[in-house]
Amino acid sequence: MAGAAGPGAGPGAAGGDGDDSLYPIAVLIDELRNEDVQLRLNSIKKLSTIALALGVERTRTELLPFLTDTIYDEDEVLLALAEQLGNFTGLVGGPDFAHCLLPPLESLATVEETVVRDKAVESLRQISQEHTPVALEAHFVPLVKRLASGDWFTSRTSACGLFSVCYPRASNAVKAEIRQHFRSLCSDDTPMVRRAAASKLGEFAKVLELDSVKTEIVPLFTNLASDEQLQKAVGPKITLNDLIPAFQSLLKDCEAEVRAAAAHKVKELCENLPTEGRETIIMNQILPYIKELVSDTNQHVKSALASVIMGLSTILGKENTIEHLLPLFLAQLKDECPEVRLNIISNLDCVNEVIGIRQLSQSLLPAIVELAEDAKWRVRLAIIEYMPLLAGQLGVEFFDEKLNSLCMAWLVDHVYAIREAATNNLMKLVQKFGTEWAQNTIVPKVLVMANDPNYLHRMTTLFCINALSEACGQEITTKQMLPIVLKMAGDQVANVRFNVAKSLQKIGPILDTNALQGEVKPVLQKLGQDEDMDVKYFAQEAISVLALA
């Protein structure tokens, strides 16, 4: 040994007790027991030299057990040890024996000092890649599970950084267990553990299957973002540094379904951000991503965003809504996808509460008017359902000028659901604007339709009379609407005639006795003898209900 060169020479030369095979461990023990921290640190830094001298078998059987059993030292020494072990795979015999390095690193991953734990996790992540899939499940995954369920929060925080490196190569059954452990850590009793899980959320999401990201990661994210204890414990800085980047990654994910799932949570996330600095976070960290999603190539992503984006107005306030959100709403109202247009229209009231109907109408009314004739009937239906609110806020003059003609046009739409909704819409408008407005503006236009060549439009007249009679009252119903209904009893189309019978039954309770006996009864009796069975049935039913027999 006297003339030997190389790694083994150092420890042997420094020894002198004659047993080279035991000498390196003995020297290491003495040095690690020395009171001089620098000496102990130097000793740790030459571990690789000692391992080379020992050989792979003695490193596994003697050096590593010794290190595992004696991990109690200054943080500086432990940090150096954690770093050294990350490069030890070759010194223990290669990947087949990489699992031998796990025990000392597992101990280091539980110590109190954060930088030591972080370095141990870093080394564990490095070593995990050197495990075969079989060894990974046999040795590395159990380690992660032990850390994740450890009594001390230090071990559970360390576990958070290990899920993403072992998940991709695990079997489906083990993957399910790993996801369950991660979910548990996201709701851990200790805020520091939840913070650690939150910081690794985006990284873990990248290795998960698409379905798991949608069903598990996105909900976990919003739960963590709304975690009051987490916010109180670590403040908005952690949300900004850890949670927001993870959410940004989801919003930019290459899979459209992930982007859609994340987009659907935008409002919920923003609502649950820490109040302090929330507006700044949204404007600087979230809104730029939202603007990109407005023009996303996938219609499901755009539709998901459209279903929640209006809710941001209540969070960001009037000025930000007018300057930053309204242009996005306008773009979405003009989107080629009907579902996007529908979702925006259906949530206009959120914006109305913030900026007022006048500002809303000036900004979006032209697009709303255009959508009133949208090719997709569900979009037209959404516009109709929003009309009473819009009319009530705009006032009667503005409504008559801008929107009245639309409401009448819907009455002759080719889709029955639109005609039906338009009829109900008229009733609500009369309730808002009063009977005088109805008598002068609506009723004459409705009654003109009784002479329309299209029998469907003639029936719409009857439907409108049914809806308007109660709102308009006895005088208008008797003087203006009843004569038209009675005249239509002679219509050539049976469907119109039996709807006349149904209308007379509907408006009968509003009429006085003279009108019922002198005008309604003779017409119903005649219809009761009609050649069409349906007409006869509904006429006889009306006579019975109105007690005119």
C-alpha positions in Angstrom: 0.0 0.0 0.0 3.0 2.3 0.6 3.5 3.2 -3.0 -0.1 3.1 -4.0 -1.6 6.0 -5.8 -5.3 7.0 -6.2 -8.3 7.5 -3.9 -7.3 4.7 -1.5 -3.9 6.2 -0.7 -5.2 9.1 1.3 -6.9 7.4 4.2 -4.4 4.6 4.3 -1.4 7.0 4.5 -3.1 8.9 7.3 -3.7 5.8 9.3 -1.0 3.5 10.6 -2.9 0.9 12.6 -2.1 -1.8 10.0 -5.7 -2.8 9.0 -6.3 -1.1 5.7 -9.7 -2.8 5.2 -11.2 -1.1 8.3 -9.2 2.0 8.3 -11.3 4.5 6.2 -14.4 3.9 8.4 -12.3 4.3 11.6 -10.9 7.6 10.3 -14.3 8.8 9.3 -15.7 8.0 12.7 -13.0 9.9 14.5 -13.3 12.9 12.2 -17.1 13.0 12.6 -16.7 12.9 16.4 -14.2 15.8 16.4 -15.4 19.0 17.9 -14.1 21.0 15.0 -17.1 21.6 12.6 -14.7 22.4 9.7 -12.9 19.1 10.2 -16.3 17.2 10.2 -17.3 19.1 7.1 -14.1 18.3 5.2 -14.6 14.7 6.2 -18.1 14.6 4.6 -16.8 16.3 1.5 -14.3 13.4 0.9 -16.9 10.7 1.2 -16.6 9.7 -2.4 -12.9 9.2 -1.9 -13.5 7.0 1.1 -16.2 5.1 -0.9 -13.8 4.4 -3.7 -11.3 3.0 -1.2 -13.9 0.8 0.4 -15.4 -0.5 -2.8 -19.0 -0.8 -3.7 -19.9 -3.7 -1.3 -18.3 -2.2 1.8 -19.8 1.2 0.9 -23.2 -0.4 0.9 -22.8 -2.6 3.9 -20.6 -0.4 6.2 -20.5 3.3 5.1 -24.1 3.9 4.3 -25.5 2.2 7.5 -23.0 4.2 9.5 -24.1 7.5 7.9 -27.7 6.6 8.3 -27.3 5.9 12.0 -25.2 9.0 12.8 -27.1 11.8 11.1 -27.0 14.4 13.9 -24.7 17.3 13.2 -24.5 21.0 12.3 -26.7 22.0 9.4 -23.7 22.8 7.3 -22.4 19.2 7.6 -25.8 17.7 6.9 -26.2 19.9 3.8 -22.9 18.7 2.5 -23.8 15.1 3.2 -27.2 15.4 1.4 -25.4 16.9 -1.6 -22.7 14.1 -1.7 -25.2 11.3 -1.6 -27.0 12.5 -4.7 -23.9 11.5 -6.7 -23.3 8.2 -5.0 -25.1 5.8 -7.4 -21.9 4.7 -9.1 -20.1 4.2 -5.8 -22.7 1.7 -4.5 -22.7 -0.5 -7.6 -24.8 1.4 -10.1 -28.6 1.6 -10.7 -29.3 -1.9 -9.4 -28.2 -0.7 -6.0 -29.4 2.9 -6.1 -32.0 2.1 -3.5 -29.3 1.6 -0.9 -28.9 5.4 -0.8 -32.5 6.0 0.2 -32.3 5.4 4.0 -29.7 8.2 4.8 -31.5 10.6 2.4 -34.9 9.8 3.9 -33.5 10.7 7.3 -32.0 14.0 5.9 -35.4 14.8 4.3 -37.0 15.0 7.8 -34.6 17.3 9.6 -35.7 20.7 10.9 -33.5 22.9 8.7 -35.2 23.7 5.4 -32.1 23.9 3.2 -31.0 20.5 4.3 -34.3 19.0 3.5 -34.4 20.7 0.2 -31.0 19.4 -0.7 -32.0 15.8 0.4 -35.1 16.1 -1.8 -33.0 17.3 -4.7 -30.7 14.3 -4.3 -33.6 11.9 -4.0 -35.1 13.3 -7.2 -31.8 12.7 -8.9 -31.5 9.1 -7.7 -35.1 8.3 -8.5 -34.2 8.5 -12.2 -31.6 5.8 -11.7 -34.1 3.3 -10.4 -35.7 0.7 -12.7 -39.5 0.8 -12.7 -39.6 -2.3 -10.5 -37.1 -0.9 -8.0 -39.0 2.4 -8.1 -42.2 0.7 -6.9 -40.3 -1.6 -4.5 -38.1 1.1 -2.8 -38.7 4.7 -3.9 -42.5 4.9 -3.8 -42.7 3.4 -0.3 -40.2 6.1 0.9 -42.5 8.8 -0.6 -45.5 7.3 1.1 -43.6 7.2 4.5 -42.6 10.8 4.2 -46.1 11.8 3.1 -47.7 10.2 6.1 -45.0 11.1 8.6 -45.8 12.4 12.1 -43.6 15.5 11.6 -44.6 18.2 9.1 -41.0 18.3 7.9 -41.2 14.9 6.3 -44.6 15.7 4.7 -43.2 18.9 3.1 -40.3 16.9 1.7 -42.7 14.4 0.2 -44.4 17.1 -1.9 -41.3 17.4 -4.1 -41.1 13.7 -4.9 -44.5 12.9 -6.4 -43.7 14.1 -9.9 -40.5 12.1 -10.3 -42.0 8.7 -9.3 -45.5 9.1 -10.8 -44.7 8.7 -14.6 -43.1 5.2 -14.3 -45.5 3.8 -11.7 -48.3 1.3 -12.4 -51.9 2.5 -12.6 -52.7 1.1 -9.1 -49.7 2.8 -7.6 -50.5 6.0 -9.5 -53.9 6.1 -7.8 -52.2 5.8 -4.4 -49.7 8.6 -5.2 -52.5 10.9 -6.3 -54.4 10.2 -3.1 -51.3 11.0 -0.9 -50.9 14.3 -2.8 -54.5 15.2 -2.3 -54.1 14.5 1.4 -51.1 16.8 1.6 -53.1 19.6 -0.2 -55.6 19.5 2.7 -53.0 18.8 5.5 -53.7 20.4 8.9 -50.3 22.2 8.8 -50.3 25.3 6.5 -46.6 24.8 5.7 -47.4 21.4 4.2 -50.2 22.8 2.1 -47.9 25.5 0.9 -45.3 22.9 -0.1 -48.0 20.9 -2.0 -49.3 24.1 -3.7 -45.8 25.0 -4.9 -45.5 21.6 -6.6 -49.0 21.5 -8.0 -48.1 22.7 -11.5 -45.1 20.3 -11.7 -47.2 17.4 -10.6 -50.0 18.3 -13.1 -47.5 18.1 -16.0 -46.9 14.4 -15.4 -50.6 13.4 -14.8 -53.0 12.0 -17.3 -55.5 14.5 -18.8 -58.5 13.2 -16.9 -56.7 13.4 -13.6 -55.7 17.0 -14.2 -59.3 18.0 -15.0 -60.9 16.1 -12.1 -58.3 16.5 -9.4 -55.6 19.1 -10.0 -57.8 22.0 -11.0 -60.2 21.6 -8.0 -57.1 21.2 -5.7 -55.8 24.4 -7.1 -58.9 26.4 -6.4 -59.2 24.9 -2.9 -55.6 25.9 -2.1 -56.2 29.4 -3.5 -59.2 29.9 -1.2 -57.3 28.4 1.8 -57.7 31.2 4.4 -55.3 29.5 6.9 -52.7 29.2 4.1 -53.1 32.9 3.2 -52.9 34.0 6.8 -49.8 31.8 7.5 -47.8 32.7 4.4 -49.5 35.7 3.0 -50.1 36.8 -0.6 -46.5 36.4 -1.5 -46.7 32.6 -1.6 -49.9 32.8 -3.6 -48.1 35.0 -6.1 -44.9 32.9 -6.2 -46.3 29.4 -6.1 -50.1 29.2 -6.8 -50.4 31.7 -9.6 -47.5 30.3 -11.7 -49.1 26.9 -11.4 -52.5 28.2 -12.5 -50.8 30.0 -15.4 -49.3 26.7 -16.5 -52.8 25.2 -16.5 -54.2 28.1 -18.5 -51.5 27.6 -21.1 -51.5 23.8 -21.1 -51.1 22.1 -24.5 -54.3 20.1 -23.9 -57.4 22.1 -24.6 -59.4 20.2 -22.0 -57.0 21.3 -19.3 -57.2 24.9 -20.5 -61.0 24.6 -20.4 -61.1 23.2 -16.9 -58.7 25.9 -15.7 -60.7 28.6 -17.5 -63.9 27.5 -15.8 -62.2 28.2 -12.5 -60.9 31.7 -13.2 -63.6 33.6 -11.4 -63.5 31.2 -8.4 -59.8 31.6 -8.2 -59.9 35.4 -8.4 -62.6 35.6 -5.8 -60.5 33.6 -3.3 -57.2 35.5 -3.8 -56.0 37.4 -0.8 -57.8 40.7 -0.6 -54.6 42.6 -0.2 -53.2 43.0 -3.7 -55.9 41.0 -5.4 -56.6 43.5 -8.1 -52.9 43.8 -9.0 -52.5 40.1 -9.1 -55.5 39.6 -11.4 -54.5 42.5 -13.7 -50.9 41.6 -14.0 -50.8 37.8 -13.6 -54.2 36.5 -14.7 -55.7 38.9 -17.2 -53.0 38.5 -19.8 -53.7 34.8 -19.9 -57.5 35.4 -20.1 -57.0 37.7 -23.1 -55.2 34.9 -24.9 -58.0 32.4 -24.1 -60.6 34.7 -25.5 -59.2 33.9 -28.9 -58.3 30.3 -28.1 -58.4 27.9 -31.0 -60.7 25.5 -29.1 -64.4 26.4 -28.7 -64.7 24.5 -25.4 -62.0 26.7 -23.9 -63.7 29.9 -25.1 -67.1 28.7 -23.9 -65.8 27.8 -20.4 -64.2 31.2 -20.1 -67.3 33.0 -21.3 -69.4 31.3 -18.6 -67.4 32.9 -15.8 -65.5 36.0 -17.2 -68.4 38.4 -16.6 -68.1 37.7 -12.9 -64.6 39.3 -12.9 -66.3 42.7 -13.2 -67.6 42.6 -9.6 -64.0 41.9 -8.5 -62.2 44.4 -10.6 -64.6 47.3 -10.3 -66.1 49.8 -12.8 -62.9 51.4 -14.3 -61.1 48.1 -14.9 -64.3 46.6 -16.3 -64.8 49.4 -18.8 -61.2 49.6 -19.9 -60.1 46.0 -19.9 -63.1 43.7 -19.7 -65.6 45.3 -22.0 -63.4 44.8 -25.1 -63.1 41.1 -24.2 -66.9 40.8 -23.8 -67.5 42.5 -27.1 -65.1 40.1 -28.8 -66.9 37.1 -27.2 -70.3 38.5 -28.3 -69.0 38.3 -31.9 -67.3 34.9 -31.5 -68.1 32.4 -34.2 -69.1 29.8 -31.5 -72.7 30.2 -30.5 -72.0 28.7 -27.0 -69.6 31.5 -26.3 -72.1 34.2 -27.4 -74.8 32.5 -25.3 -72.7 32.3 -22.2 -71.8 36.0 -22.4 -75.4 37.1 -22.9 -76.6 34.9 -20.1 -74.4 36.7 -17.6 -74.8 40.3 -18.6 -76.5 41.2 -15.3 -73.1 40.8 -13.5 -71.6 43.6 -15.6 -74.8 45.7 -15.3 -74.4 45.7 -11.5 -70.9 47.2 -11.8 -71.0 49.7 -14.7 -74.7 50.5 -15.1 -77.0 49.7 -17.9 -76.3 53.0 -19.7 -72.6 52.2 -20.1 -73.4 48.6 -20.9 -75.9 49.5 -23.6 -73.5 52.0 -25.2 -70.7 49.5 -25.3 -72.6 46.3 -26.1 -76.0 47.2 -27.4 -75.0 47.1 -31.1 -73.7 43.6 -30.6 -76.8 42.6 -28.6 -79.1 43.9 -31.4 -77.0 41.8 -33.9 -77.4 38.7 -31.8 -81.2 39.2 -31.7 -81.1 37.8 -35.2 -78.4 35.2 -34.5 -78.6 32.1 -36.6 -78.6 29.9 -33.5 -82.0 30.0 -31.8 -80.6 29.4 -28.3 -78.6 32.7 -28.6 -81.8 34.5 -29.7 -83.6 32.9 -26.8 -81.0 34.2 -24.3 -81.3 37.7 -25.7 -85.1 37.5 -25.2 -84.8 36.4 -21.7 -82.5 39.3 -20.9 -84.8 41.8 -22.6 -87.1 42.7 -19.6 -84.1 43.5 -17.4 -82.6 45.6 -20.2 -85.9 47.4 -20.9 -86.5 48.2 -17.3 -83.0 49.7 -16.9 -83.1 51.6 -20.2 -86.5 53.1 -19.8 -89.5 53.2 -22.1 -88.3 55.8 -24.6 -84.9 54.2 -25.2 -86.6 50.8 -25.4 -89.1 51.9 -28.0 -86.4 53.5 -30.1 -83.9 50.7 -30.0 -85.5 47.4 -29.1 -89.3 47.5 -29.6 -89.0 46.3 -33.2 -86.8 43.4 -32.2 -89.4 42.2 -29.7 -92.1 42.2 -32.3 -89.9 40.5 -34.9 -89.4 37.6 -32.5 -93.1 36.9 -32.5 -92.8 35.6 -36.1 -89.6 33.7 -35.6 -89.6 30.3 -37.4 -88.7 28.5 -34.1 -91.7 27.9 -31.8 -89.5 28.3 -28.6 -88.6 31.8 -29.7 -92.2 32.7 -30.4 -93.3 31.4 -27.1 -90.5 33.3 -25.3 -91.3 36.4 -27.2 -94.9 36.2 -26.0 -93.9 35.9 -22.4 -91.4 38.7 -23.0 -94.3 41.0 -24.0 -96.2 40.2 -20.8 -93.2 41.2 -18.7 -92.7 44.4 -20.7 -96.3 45.4 -20.1 -95.8 44.8 -16.4 -92.9 47.1 -16.4 -94.2 49.9 -18.7 -97.9 49.8 -17.9 -101.2 49.2 -19.7 -101.3 52.6 -21.5 -98.0 51.8 -23.2 -99.3 48.4 -24.1 -102.5 49.8 -25.5 -100.7 52.3 -27.7 -97.6 50.4 -28.6 -97.9 46.6 -28.4 -101.6 45.6 -28.7 -102.2 47.1 -32.1 -99.1 45.4 -33.6 -100.1 42.1 -32.1 -103.7 42.3 -33.4 -102.5 43.0 -37.0 -100.9 39.6 -37.0 -104.4 38.1 -36.9 -104.6 38.7 -40.6 -101.2 37.2 -41.4 -101.3 34.6 -44.3 -99.1 32.3 -42.1 -101.4 30.4 -39.7 -98.6 30.0 -37.2 -98.4 33.8 -37.0 -102.2 34.0 -36.5 -101.9 31.5 -33.6 -99.1 33.7 -32.1 -101.7 36.5 -31.9 -103.8 34.2 -29.8 -100.9 33.3 -27.6 -100.1 36.9 -27.1 -103.6 37.7 -26.2 -103.6 34.9 -23.6 -100.4 36.4 -22.1 -101.4 40.1 -22.3 -105.0 39.9 -21.2 -104.3 39.7 -17.4 -101.6 42.4 -17.5 -103.8 44.7 -19.6 -107.0 44.3 -17.7 -110.7 44.0 -18.5 -111.2 47.1 -20.6 -108.4 46.6 -23.1 -109.1 42.9 -23.3 -112.9 43.4 -23.9 -112.6 46.3 -26.3 -109.5 45.5 -28.3 -108.6 41.9 -28.0 -111.9 40.0 -27.6 -113.3 41.1 -31.0 -110.2 39.7 -32.8 -110.4 36.4 -31.0 -114.1 36.0 -31.9 -113.4 36.8 -35.5 -110.7 34.2 -35.7 -113.2 31.5 -34.7 -114.0 31.3 -38.4 -110.4 30.6 -39.4 -110.0 27.9 -42.1 -107.2 26.1 -40.1 -108.5 23.9 -37.3 -105.4 24.5 -35.2 -106.3 28.2 -35.1 -109.9 27.4 -34.3 -109.2 25.2 -31.3 -106.7 27.8 -30.0 -109.5 30.3 -30.2 -111.5 28.0 -27.9 -108.5 27.8 -25.5 -108.0 31.6 -25.6 -111.6 32.2 -24.8 -111.3 29.9 -21.8 -108.1 31.8 -20.8 -109.5 35.3 -21.0 -113.1 34.4 -19.9 -112.5 35.2 -16.2 -111.3 38.7 -17.1 -114.5 39.5 -19.0 -117.8 40.7 -17.6 -121.0 38.7 -17.6 -122.5 40.5 -20.6 -119.5 39.8 -22.8 -119.4 36.2 -21.7 -123.1 35.5 -22.3 -123.6 37.7 -25.3 -120.4 37.2 -27.3 -118.3 34.3 -26.0 -121.0 31.7 -25.4 -122.5 31.7 -29.0 -119.0 31.4 -30.5 -118.0 28.5 -28.2 -121.3 26.7 -28.9 -120.7 27.0 -32.6 -117.1 25.7 -32.2 -118.6 22.9 -30.1 -120.3 21.6 -33.3 -117.1 21.9 -35.4 -116.2 19.1 -37.8 -112.8 18.8 -36.2 -112.7 16.7 -33.1 -110.0 18.8 -31.4 -111.9 22.0 -32.0 -115.1 20.4 -30.5 -113.2 19.1 -27.5 -111.6 22.4 -26.5 -114.8 24.3 -27.2 -116.8 22.0 -24.9 -114.1 22.2 -22.3 -114.2 26.0 -22.3 -118.0 26.0 -22.0 -117.7 23.7 -19.0 -114.9 25.7 -17.3 -116.6 29.0 -17.8 -120.0 27.6 -16.8 -121.7 28.7 -19.9 -123.7 25.6 -20.6 
